[in-house]
Amino acid sequence: MFKSILVPIDLADTDLAKPAIATAATLSQTWSGTIRLLNVLPMTPVMLAEYVPADFDEQQRQTSEEALAIVARESGIEEARISSVVRQGGIYHEILEEAAHMKADLIVMTSHRPAMRTYFLGSNAGHVVRYAKCSVLVVRH
């Protein structure tokens, strides 16, 4: 049923992602599926571009790729069933784009318990739930 699972991860808080990774691992093992870890880097604001090195975006991407590789190794999921990718742009937009690109059957993501402000303003998880073309499982932390 869930052969292709996408797990977005915020590398600033990898502990928050652990429940989502564990859930995805269990589901992927049940259906002999694969997992793709995703990290989304924000775009460098134009007004800051002159103050950062020319290769700043590439450095960020490389650092994120290395960090995702560590998360993948530490997940305990066999190497043949897990991959990772780094995208740059708006968080929920890039999650939806990657899900479409890989033809994901399921997106598993972690979300903090809702605060009053997220009920009115929405969150990345909320946007993904509303607009994803595949099933979405939100694991509360």
PEBELHU-V890978 format. One line per field, one symbol per residue. phi: phi as a letter, one per 30 degrees, with the letter a starting at -180 (. if undefined). Layout:
BEGIN
phi = ???
END
This chain:
BEGIN
phi = .cdbccbdbcddbddddeddddddddddddchccbbdbbccdddeedcedcceeceddddddddddddddeddddideedcbbbbcbbkdeddddddddddchddaccbcbdedcedddccibdddddedcddcdbcccdc
END
